[in-house]
Amino acid sequence: MAAKKRAAHKAKAETGEAKPKRTRKKAVEAASRGLAPADVAGGDAPAEVRALAGAIAGDGGAVLATYRDPIGGHWTVLAAVPIERVAPTPFQRDLSAMHVARLADVMGRLDRFLDPILAVRNDDGTYWTPNGHHRTAAVRSIGGKSIVALVLPDRALAYKILALNTEKAHNVREKALEVVRMARSLADIEPRPERDYALEFEEPALITLGICYEQRGRFSGGAYHSVLRRIDAFLDDPLPRALEIRGARAAQLFALDDAVTAAVHALEARGLTSPYLRAFVVARINPLRFQRGATAPYEATMEKMLEAAKAFDASKIRPDHLAKAAGPPAEE
C-alpha cells in the first residue's frame, strides 16, 4: 500500500499535480512595527487633516482629537458628529433589526456609547459609515443626538467595507449584495479593471452571486459558493464590461440552479427529505469534487454541471448516501 502511495505521489509530481509544499510563516518580532505612543499623539497634522477638522466643526460636530494610527501612521480625526448627518454607504447590506435591538438595549442599560464608528465625510457635509451602520441605527433608536466617529481623510476607505466591517459577521448573501453594489458604484465613478478592486471585492465569486441575489432574493448561493470560488476569477475588463460578463455568468448559474431544483424535487418525490438536498446534488455533479485545489474555466464548468444536473438519476440515491454527505447547511 505504501509503495502504491509513493508511486501515485511521484506521478502527480511529474504532471505538476503534487500538493504544493507549505511554508511556515515567519514569526513577527514583538513590538517591531508602527509608532511609539508619543509618536501617535505628537506632530502637526497636515493641511488636509486640519481642513477636515474645520469642516467637521462647520457641520455642527466637535473634534475631540487628531492622531496618527499606531500601525501605519495614518492621520485620523476623532469627532462627535450630529447623528442626522450619518448614513451607511449606499452599497451596504440591509440592517438586521434583531442586531440593532440588541445593541440599543445594551446601550440603554449601560447608558454609554463605547465603540466609535468609522466614517468618511462627503462634500455635502454628510458622513458615510462603512463600519457602524448598526451602531448608528441603535443610537438613533434610543434618541441619541450625536455619535462618536473615527473620521478618515481617505474617502476611498468607504469601499473597503468588507475588510473594515467587524461589528456583525456577514453571511454569503450579505457579502455578495454589498460587493455587487460597490461594483456598480465604482463602475460609474472610476471604471478601472475589475482586478484592480480585488481588496474591495474580496473574491470574484461574490460579484456573480450578488447579481443572482439581486434578481432572486431567496437564491441558494451558499450551495454553489465553494465551487464558484474555484472557477471564478477577477476579470481584466473595465468594471462596466465586467458586470456584463458577470450578468451572463449569473444567467448560467440560474440555469444550473433550475436543473438542480428539478433534481431536488425528484429526490423529495422518492421520500428523501433533508436540509442538505441541494448541497448534496451540487456536490454530486461538481466535476472538481475529488480534485483537491484544482481550478477550471467558469463557463465550461457550468456547462458540465448543467449536463450532469439534467442527467441526475434520483432513483440511484439511497438514504445512506445522504447520511454520509450530511454537513452544515449552506450559509444564507
C-alpha positions as CSV (number, residue, x, y, z in Angstrom):
1,M,0.0,0.0,0.0
2,A,2.8,2.4,0.9
3,A,4.5,1.6,-2.4
4,K,1.3,2.5,-4.3
5,K,1.0,5.8,-2.4
6,R,4.6,6.7,-3.3
7,A,4.0,5.8,-6.9
8,A,0.9,7.9,-7.0
9,H,2.6,10.8,-5.5
10,K,5.5,10.5,-8.0
11,A,3.0,10.5,-10.9
12,K,1.3,13.6,-9.5
13,A,4.7,15.3,-9.1
14,E,5.6,14.5,-12.7
15,T,2.3,16.0,-14.0
16,G,2.5,19.1,-11.8
17,E,-0.4,17.9,-9.6
18,A,1.5,17.4,-6.4
19,K,0.3,19.3,-3.4
20,P,2.3,22.5,-3.1
21,K,4.8,22.5,-0.2
22,R,3.6,24.5,2.8
23,T,6.0,27.2,4.0
24,R,5.8,28.2,7.6
25,K,5.0,31.9,8.1
26,K,7.9,33.8,9.6
27,A,7.3,34.9,13.1
28,V,6.9,38.6,13.6
29,E,9.3,40.2,16.1
30,A,7.4,41.7,19.0
31,A,7.0,45.5,19.1
32,S,8.7,45.8,15.7
33,R,6.0,47.7,13.7
34,G,4.2,51.0,13.8
35,L,4.6,54.0,16.1
36,A,5.5,54.5,19.7
37,P,2.8,56.1,21.9
38,A,4.4,59.6,21.8
39,D,4.5,59.5,18.0
40,V,0.8,58.5,17.8
41,A,-0.2,61.7,19.7
42,G,2.6,64.0,18.6
43,G,3.3,66.1,15.5
44,D,1.5,68.7,13.5
45,A,-1.4,67.4,11.4
46,P,-1.1,68.0,7.6
47,A,-3.3,70.6,5.9
48,E,-5.9,68.1,4.6
49,V,-6.5,66.9,8.1
50,R,-6.8,70.4,9.5
51,A,-9.2,71.2,6.7
52,L,-11.3,68.1,7.6
53,A,-11.3,69.1,11.3
54,G,-12.6,72.6,10.3
55,A,-15.3,71.1,8.1
56,I,-16.5,68.8,10.9
57,A,-16.9,71.9,13.1
58,G,-18.8,73.6,10.3
59,D,-21.1,70.7,10.1
60,G,-22.1,71.1,13.8
61,G,-19.7,68.5,15.0
62,A,-16.9,68.7,17.6
63,V,-13.3,67.5,17.0
64,L,-12.1,65.6,20.1
65,A,-8.6,64.7,18.9
66,T,-6.4,64.2,15.8
67,Y,-3.8,61.5,15.9
68,R,-1.8,59.0,13.8
69,D,-2.9,55.4,13.9
70,P,-0.4,53.2,15.7
71,I,0.1,50.7,12.8
72,G,0.5,52.7,9.6
73,G,0.8,56.2,11.0
74,H,-2.2,57.5,9.0
75,W,-3.9,60.6,10.3
76,T,-7.4,60.1,11.9
77,V,-9.8,62.6,13.4
78,L,-11.8,61.5,16.5
79,A,-15.0,63.6,16.5
80,A,-18.6,63.8,17.7
81,V,-20.9,64.4,14.7
82,P,-24.6,65.1,14.5
83,I,-26.3,61.8,14.1
84,E,-28.7,63.1,11.4
85,R,-25.7,63.6,9.1
86,V,-24.6,60.0,9.3
87,A,-25.7,57.4,6.8
88,P,-24.5,54.0,5.7
89,T,-22.6,53.6,2.4
90,P,-25.2,53.2,-0.3
91,F,-23.9,49.8,-1.2
92,Q,-24.1,48.4,2.3
93,R,-26.1,45.4,3.4
94,D,-29.5,45.7,4.9
95,L,-29.9,46.3,8.6
96,S,-30.6,43.4,11.0
97,A,-33.5,44.5,13.2
98,M,-32.5,42.0,15.8
99,H,-28.9,43.1,16.0
100,V,-30.0,46.8,16.2
101,A,-32.4,46.0,19.0
102,R,-29.7,44.1,20.9
103,L,-27.3,47.0,20.6
104,A,-29.9,49.5,21.6
105,D,-30.8,47.5,24.7
106,V,-27.2,47.3,25.8
107,M,-26.5,51.0,25.2
108,G,-29.7,51.9,27.0
109,R,-28.9,49.8,30.1
110,L,-25.3,50.9,30.3
111,D,-26.1,54.5,29.5
112,R,-23.0,54.6,27.4
113,F,-21.7,54.5,23.8
114,L,-18.2,53.0,23.8
115,D,-17.4,51.9,20.3
116,P,-16.8,54.7,17.8
117,I,-18.0,54.1,14.2
118,L,-15.8,54.6,11.2
119,A,-16.8,57.4,8.8
120,V,-15.7,59.4,5.8
121,R,-17.0,62.9,5.1
122,N,-18.7,63.8,1.8
123,D,-18.6,67.2,0.2
124,D,-22.2,67.9,1.2
125,G,-21.4,67.5,4.9
126,T,-22.9,64.1,5.3
127,Y,-20.9,61.1,6.7
128,W,-20.8,57.6,5.2
129,T,-20.0,54.8,7.6
130,P,-18.6,51.6,6.1
131,N,-18.4,50.1,9.6
132,G,-21.1,51.4,12.1
133,H,-24.5,51.1,10.3
134,H,-26.0,49.0,13.1
135,R,-24.5,51.1,15.9
136,T,-25.7,54.3,14.3
137,A,-29.2,52.9,14.0
138,A,-29.1,51.7,17.6
139,V,-28.1,55.2,18.9
140,R,-30.8,56.8,16.7
141,S,-33.4,54.4,18.0
142,I,-32.8,55.4,21.6
143,G,-32.9,59.1,20.7
144,G,-29.2,60.0,20.6
145,K,-28.3,63.4,19.3
146,S,-24.7,62.6,18.2
147,I,-22.3,59.8,17.7
148,V,-18.6,59.5,18.1
149,A,-16.7,58.6,14.9
150,L,-13.2,58.0,13.7
151,V,-13.4,60.2,10.6
152,L,-10.9,59.1,8.0
153,P,-9.4,61.6,5.5
154,D,-9.3,59.0,2.7
155,R,-12.7,58.6,1.2
156,A,-11.6,55.5,-0.8
157,L,-11.8,53.6,2.5
158,A,-15.6,53.7,2.2
159,Y,-15.1,50.9,-0.4
160,K,-13.0,48.8,1.9
161,I,-16.3,47.8,3.6
162,L,-15.7,44.0,3.8
163,A,-12.2,44.5,5.3
164,L,-13.4,47.2,7.8
165,N,-16.7,45.8,8.9
166,T,-16.4,43.8,12.1
167,E,-19.5,44.7,14.0
168,K,-21.6,41.8,12.7
169,A,-20.4,38.8,10.7
170,H,-21.5,38.7,7.1
171,N,-23.1,35.7,5.5
172,V,-22.7,34.9,1.9
173,R,-25.9,36.8,0.8
174,E,-24.9,40.0,2.6
175,K,-21.3,40.0,1.3
176,A,-22.4,39.3,-2.2
177,L,-25.0,42.1,-2.3
178,E,-22.6,44.6,-0.8
179,V,-19.9,43.7,-3.3
180,V,-22.1,44.0,-6.4
181,R,-23.5,47.3,-5.1
182,M,-19.9,48.5,-4.7
183,A,-19.0,47.3,-8.2
184,R,-21.9,49.2,-9.7
185,S,-21.0,52.4,-7.8
186,L,-17.3,52.1,-8.9
187,A,-18.3,51.4,-12.5
188,D,-19.9,54.8,-12.6
189,I,-17.2,56.9,-10.8
190,E,-13.9,55.0,-11.5
191,P,-14.3,52.2,-14.1
192,R,-10.9,50.6,-13.7
193,P,-10.4,46.9,-14.5
194,E,-12.2,44.7,-12.1
195,R,-9.0,43.1,-11.0
196,D,-7.8,46.4,-9.5
197,Y,-10.5,46.1,-6.9
198,A,-9.6,42.7,-5.5
199,L,-9.2,44.1,-2.0
200,E,-12.6,45.8,-2.0
201,F,-14.4,42.9,-3.5
202,E,-12.6,40.2,-1.6
203,E,-13.4,37.4,-4.0
204,P,-14.7,37.3,-7.6
205,A,-17.5,34.8,-6.9
206,L,-19.2,37.3,-4.7
207,I,-19.9,39.6,-7.6
208,T,-21.5,36.9,-9.6
209,L,-23.6,35.8,-6.6
210,G,-24.5,39.4,-5.9
211,I,-26.2,39.7,-9.3
212,C,-28.0,36.4,-8.6
213,Y,-29.3,37.7,-5.2
214,E,-30.4,41.0,-6.8
215,Q,-32.7,39.0,-9.2
216,R,-33.7,36.2,-6.9
217,G,-33.8,37.3,-3.3
218,R,-34.1,33.7,-2.0
219,F,-31.4,32.3,-4.2
220,S,-29.4,29.5,-2.5
221,G,-26.0,30.9,-3.2
222,G,-24.3,29.1,-0.3
223,A,-24.8,25.8,-2.1
224,Y,-22.7,27.0,-5.1
225,H,-20.2,29.2,-3.2
226,S,-17.5,26.6,-2.8
227,V,-17.4,25.5,-6.4
228,L,-17.6,29.2,-7.7
229,R,-14.5,30.0,-5.6
230,R,-12.6,27.5,-7.7
231,I,-13.8,28.5,-11.1
232,D,-14.4,32.3,-10.9
233,A,-11.6,34.8,-11.2
234,F,-11.2,38.5,-11.3
235,L,-11.5,39.9,-14.8
236,D,-9.1,42.2,-16.6
237,D,-12.1,44.1,-18.2
238,P,-13.2,47.5,-17.0
239,L,-15.9,47.3,-14.5
240,P,-18.9,48.2,-16.8
241,R,-17.9,45.4,-19.2
242,A,-17.0,43.1,-16.4
243,L,-20.5,43.5,-14.9
244,E,-22.0,42.5,-18.3
245,I,-19.9,39.3,-18.3
246,R,-20.9,38.6,-14.7
247,G,-24.6,39.0,-15.8
248,A,-24.0,36.3,-18.3
249,R,-22.4,34.1,-15.7
250,A,-25.3,34.7,-13.3
251,A,-27.7,33.5,-16.1
252,Q,-25.7,30.3,-16.4
253,L,-25.9,29.8,-12.7
254,F,-29.7,30.3,-12.8
255,A,-30.0,27.7,-15.5
256,L,-27.9,25.3,-13.4
257,D,-30.0,26.1,-10.2
258,D,-33.2,25.4,-12.1
259,A,-31.9,22.0,-13.1
260,V,-30.6,21.3,-9.6
261,T,-34.1,22.3,-8.2
262,A,-35.7,19.7,-10.5
263,A,-33.3,17.1,-9.1
264,V,-34.1,18.0,-5.6
265,H,-37.8,17.7,-6.3
266,A,-37.2,14.2,-7.8
267,L,-35.4,13.2,-4.6
268,E,-38.3,14.6,-2.5
269,A,-40.8,12.7,-4.6
270,R,-38.9,9.5,-3.5
271,G,-39.4,10.4,0.1
272,L,-35.9,11.8,0.7
273,T,-36.0,14.9,2.9
274,S,-33.1,16.8,4.2
275,P,-31.9,20.4,4.6
276,Y,-28.8,19.3,2.6
277,L,-30.5,18.1,-0.5
278,R,-29.5,21.0,-2.7
279,A,-25.9,20.9,-1.4
280,F,-25.9,17.1,-1.9
281,V,-26.9,17.4,-5.6
282,V,-24.4,20.2,-6.3
283,A,-21.6,18.1,-4.7
284,R,-22.6,15.1,-6.8
285,I,-22.5,17.0,-10.1
286,N,-19.3,19.0,-9.3
287,P,-16.6,17.9,-11.7
288,L,-13.9,19.2,-9.3
289,R,-15.3,17.3,-6.4
290,F,-12.3,14.9,-5.9
291,Q,-9.6,17.2,-7.2
292,R,-8.1,19.0,-4.3
293,G,-7.1,22.5,-5.2
294,A,-8.0,22.1,-8.9
295,T,-9.4,25.1,-10.8
296,A,-11.3,25.2,-14.2
297,P,-12.8,27.8,-16.5
298,Y,-16.2,29.1,-15.4
299,E,-18.3,28.7,-18.5
300,A,-17.1,25.2,-19.3
301,T,-17.6,24.0,-15.7
302,M,-21.1,25.4,-15.6
303,E,-21.9,23.6,-18.8
304,K,-20.6,20.3,-17.4
305,M,-22.6,20.7,-14.2
306,L,-25.8,21.6,-16.1
307,E,-25.5,18.5,-18.2
308,A,-24.9,16.4,-15.1
309,A,-27.8,18.0,-13.3
310,K,-30.2,17.3,-16.2
311,A,-29.0,13.7,-16.2
312,F,-29.2,13.3,-12.4
313,D,-30.9,9.9,-11.6
314,A,-32.7,10.3,-8.3
315,S,-33.6,6.5,-8.3
316,K,-30.0,5.7,-7.7
317,I,-29.8,7.7,-4.5
318,R,-30.3,5.9,-1.2
319,P,-30.9,7.4,2.3
320,D,-27.5,6.3,3.4
321,H,-25.9,8.4,0.6
322,L,-27.5,11.5,2.2
323,A,-26.5,10.5,5.7
324,K,-22.8,10.2,4.6
325,A,-22.9,13.6,2.9
326,A,-24.7,15.5,5.6
327,G,-22.9,18.5,6.9
328,P,-23.7,22.1,7.9
329,P,-26.4,23.7,5.8
330,A,-25.3,26.1,3.1
331,E,-24.8,29.5,4.7
332,E,-27.5,32.1,3.8
